[in-house]
Amino acid sequence: MTDPVPDPGSDVALYVHWPYCARICPYCDFNVVRDRGKAAEQTALVEAILADMEAQAVLTGPRRLASIFFGGGTPSLMDPDAVAAVIARAETLFPPRRPIEITLEANPTDAEADRFAALAAAGVNRLSMGVQALDDAALAFLGRNHSADEARRAVAVAGRAFDRLSIDLIYARPGQTVEGWTAELTEALDLGFEHVSPYQLTIEPTTAFGRAVARGAWTPPDEDAAAALYETTQSVLEGAGFEAYEVSNHARGVAARSAHNLHVWRGGDYIGVGPGAHGRLTLEGVRTATVARRGIGEYLAGVEAGTPWIERQPQTPVEAAEEQVLLGLRTVEGVPLAVFAALGLTPASAPLADLLADGFLAPVAGRLAATPRGRPVLDAVLKALLA
């Protein structure tokens, strides 16, 4: 019997966006800036994040804290005292029901690894590390500022400092073979983490990679090669005991899954603070999408003026349901039938009936989930559902 999927209820998660990076990666299209050591600006940003949290707590009313996620950017560059201050303020504003998962993204340079113990002391209990590759040539191509040996050392240090450890890897790099990727994944599995997020390299037109591909400097793997690398990822990780509980997230056991991401994928409310941070809040009974001002200066001024967002958009019931389908079908939990019903979709009529009959979706305890056959073509499945 399948265990019931927890309801996120009225609990609220917190996403903190720290935009600074030591180097901007050529594939990155996130809201990031080069860290040029502007201490006064960073101190002001921490204060603005704290003030933004307090203002949003007034809007949401009393809530319980589900999780905290420090993303970016590179939040392992944050002063650990600032991290501790954000955690303390969040837990004061939204007292958690129990100890919560507090994740922070990090890069595996030796310099950042030296800060891991201090970040753990600040309250972080889960580290998500951007290893990306265990091959120096691949790391250079990806624009990373660490070596494979630094990554191995950093994972070892993190394993001693944090209760939970996740790493990111990037595949479908140009020229990458199934044999090479199998060897790299197999080596990575020896590092001792409990969660891995393998991402297929995506070429966004606004990035340095996007511009390079557009001018013909290099060519990504074709569809068949990328599909073979995807299948290799699934088989190697599954063989090592890592379940693909989401399209790009694999965990060794239920306890190792990302509690923060699951809260978001299940449709829970979350507050976004920091430049460009997104949020989803239920305000006066209406699901509302928020986006903070992207520029650091604009965000600082916006928080001071009481207008931190460039977008505060109430969602219609249909928009909220469509978003839950988009997120939920990426997970093994799937989406409640009631959400499909809100979109006028039933298992007895097209297109749901066709997708079920063709084996792309399957019923799971009052929900519908993508099958192993449906996951590799999930974009097409979603297009059929939400056209």
N, C-alpha and C positions, 0 to 999 in steps of 0.2 A: 504494500500500500504506500502511495506517495505521501510524504509529510505535507501538511498544509503550508502554503506560502505565507509568511508573516505579512500582516497589513501594516504599512508605514504609519497609518493613523495620522495624528496631528503633530507627531514629533518632527523636528526640523533639523536638517543637516546644515553644516557650514562649509562653504568653499572659500578659501582665501587665495587670491591671485597675487603672486609676487613676480613682477614682470622682468626683473633683472637677470641677465645671463652674462657669463664671462665671454661667450662667443655665440653668435647667432648661427644656428645650423642651417644649411642650404635647403633642407626639406621642410623647415618649420614655417607654418602659417599662423602661429599663435600670436597673441598680443605681447610681444617681448621687446626689450631694449637692451643695448649693451651696458653692462655695469661699469661705470666710469668712476666709481668710488665717491659718489656724491653723498657723503654721510649725512649732511643736513637734510637733503631731500628724502633720504631713506627713513630718517627719524620722523620727518613730517608725514611720510606715507603710513608708517605704523600708527601714528596718532589718528590719521584720517580713517584707517581701517577700524580702529577701536570706536571712533565716533560713528562711523557708518553702521557698525553692528548695533550700537545703542539705539540709533534712530530706527533701524528696522525692527528691533525688539518692541519698540513702541507701536509700530504698525501691526505686527503680527499678534501682539498680546501674549499672554503666558504660554510658553511651549516648553517641551522637553528636548534636550539635545540628543540627536541620533548619532552623529559622527562629526569629525573635522577632517578636512583634506586641504593641505597646503600644496598648491600647484603653481605652475608658471609657464615660462620662466624657470628659474632655478632657486627654489626656496631654501635649499641647503646653504645658500649664500647669506641667508638672513642671520642677524645676530641672535644667538640662542635666547638671550634675555627678551628679545622682541617676540620670539615664538612663544615663550612662556607667558608673556603678558597677554597675547591674543587668546591663548588657551584658557587662562584664568578668567578673562573677561567673558568669554563665551560661556563658560560653565557657571558663571555668576548670573548672566542674563537668561540662560536656558538650562536650568539645573538638570543634569542627566538622571535617568532612572537608575542607571548602573554604570560601571566603568565602560567607557566607549572607546572605539577605534579612532586613533589620531594618526593620520598618514601624512608623510612629508616626502615630496619628490626630491631626488638628489642625483648628482652626477658623480661618477666614481673616480674623481681625481684624488691624488694623495692628499692635497690640501683640504679638500672637503671631508675626506675620511677622518682627518684629524679632529673634525668638529662633531662626529657622530655621537660620542659619549655625552657631550654637552647638550646636543639636541634631544637625546634620550632623557637626560636629566630635566630638560625643560617640559617634558610630558609627552613627546612623540613616542608611540609604541609600535608603529609600522612604517618601514621605509620602502619607498618605491624607487628603484635605482635604474637610471637610463644607461644600461650597459651597451645596448644596441648591436654590438658585434664583439666577437673574440678573435678578430683578425685585424692586424694593424693596418693593412692596406685598405680594408673595408672601412675602418674607423676614420682614416684620412679622407677617403672619398666622401663619407657622411659628414665631414667637417667637425668631428668630435675632438675635444681637447684632452683626451686621455688615451692611454695605450691599453692593449689587452692585458698586460701584466698589472697595470694600475687597477683595472676592473677586477681582476682576480683578488688582488690584495684588499680592495675596498669591500667586496662581498664578504670576505673573511672577517674584516673589522665590523661590518654591519651586523653579521650574524651573532657577534658577541654582545653588541650594544642594544639590539632591538628584539622584541618578542616575535615580531613577524617581519618577513622580508620578501619583497617582490622585485623582479627585474623585468625590464623591457628589452626586447630584441627586434631588429628590423630585418625582414627578408624580402625576396624578390628584388635584390640588387642586380645591376647589370652584370651579366656574365656568371651569375651564381648558378651552381649546379645542384641537383638533388643530392649527389654524393657529398659535395662540400658542405651543404646545409645540414645534412644528417650528421656529419662529423662534428660540426660546430655546435649543434643542439645537444649532441651526446656529451661533448665536453662541458657545456654549460650546466647540464644536469648534475655534474659532479660537484658543483659549487655549493650546493646545500640550501638553496632557497625553497620556499613552499608555494610560491605563486609566480607565474610568468605571463607576461603580456606580449605575444609575438604579433607584430604589426606588419602588414604588407606595405612596402614603400609606395606611398601615394604621391603623385606628382601634381602639386597645386600650381596653377598658372602664375600666381603672384609671388612665388618663391624663386630663389636663385636656381634651384633645380628645374622649376617650370620654365624659366627663361632659357636655361641651357638646352633642355630638350626641344624647345620651340625652334632654336637656331641650329639644331642638328648636332650638338656637341656630343651627345650620347643618346642611346635608345634604351628604354626600360625593357624588361623581359616581355615577350608576347603573352597573350592570354593563356595559351596552353602551358607555357613554362611556369607562369605564375600559379596556375591551378595545380601543377605537379608539386610545386614548393609548398602550397597550402596543404595538400594531402599528406606530404611528408611531415609537416608540422604536426598535424593531427595524430598521425600514427606513432611518431616518435614520442610525443608527450603522453599520449594515452597509454602507450606501452610502459612508460615510467610511472604511471599512477596519477597523472595529472588530467583531471576532467575538464573538458571545454565547457564550463558553465555559462560562458558568453562567447560570442564569435571570436573575440581577440583576447580572451582571458581564461587561463587554465590554472586550476588550483589542486593541490594535493590534499583532498578532503574538504568537507563542507566548512570547517572552522577556518580554513585558509582563504576563503573567498573574501573579496573586498566588501566590507559592510557598508561603506560609504557609497560605492557604486551601485550596490544592490538597492539601497534606499532610493537612489535617483531612478534606476531602471524600473522600480516598482511603482513609480509615480509619486513618491514622497516629496514634500516641500523641502526646498533648500535655499538658504541665503547665500548670495554671492557678494563678496566684498573685495575691493582692490580694483585697479584699472582694468576695464573690459570684462569684469566678471559677470557671468550669467547667473540668474536665480529663477526659481519657480516658487511662488508664494500664494497661499490662499488668503486673500484679503476681502473681507466682508462677504465671504462665501463664494468668491470667484477666483478661479485659478488664474494667476497673473504672471506673465513673463517679464523679467527685468534684465536690463543690460546696463552695466555701469559705464561711465565715460571712459574712453580708451586711453587718452593721453594722461600721463602722470600729473602734469600741471592742471589739466582740466578736471581730473578726478579730485585733486586736493581742493580746488576752488569750488567744485560742485558740492562736495561734502560740507564745506564751510557754509555754503549758501543754502544747504538743505535740499539740493537738487543733484544727487550723485548719479542719477540714471539718465541715459539718453533714450531709454525705452522703458516704459511701464505699460504693458499691453495686456488688458484682460483677454483671456482666451474664451472662445465659445466652447460649449460642450463638445462639439464636433472636433475643433482644433485640439482640445485636451485629449480626446480619445485617440485621434490620429497620432499624436505624439507618443502616447502610451503604447500603441501598436508598433511604432517605429523603434522604440527602445526595448519593449518587452519581448518582441520576437527575436531579438539578438540573444536572449538567454534561454537556458534549458527550462526555466520556469514557465515561459510563455506568457500569454495574456488572457485574463478572464473573459469568458464568453460574453459577459455583460458589457464589456468594452466594445467588442465587435457589434453587439446589438445596438449600441449607441450610434454606430455608423450605418445602421440598416443592414448589417451583414449577419447571415445565419448559416450554420453548417448545411442546411438543406437547400441552399440556393447558390447560384454562381455569384462571385468567383470562389467563395470558400469551398463549396462542394467540389469544384474541380481540383482545387489545390489539395484537398484531403484525399480525393480519389487517386490523384497522381503521386501521392506520397511525399509531398513537399511540406505538409503540415500534418500534425496528429493530435488527437485529444489527450489531455493529461489532467485528470481530476478537476473537471469544470473549467479547464483552460485549453487553449490551443497553442502548441509550440512548433517551431520549425524542426524538422527531422534532419538527420545527417545528410540526406539528399537535398533538403531545402536550404541548408545553411550556405553552401557555396554559391547559390544563386539567390540569396536573400534579397538583393536589390530588385530582381525581377519579380519575386514573390510580393514584395511590398508595393511595387508599381501596379501589379494586378489588383491588389486589395484596395489601394488608395487612389486609383486613377481618377 
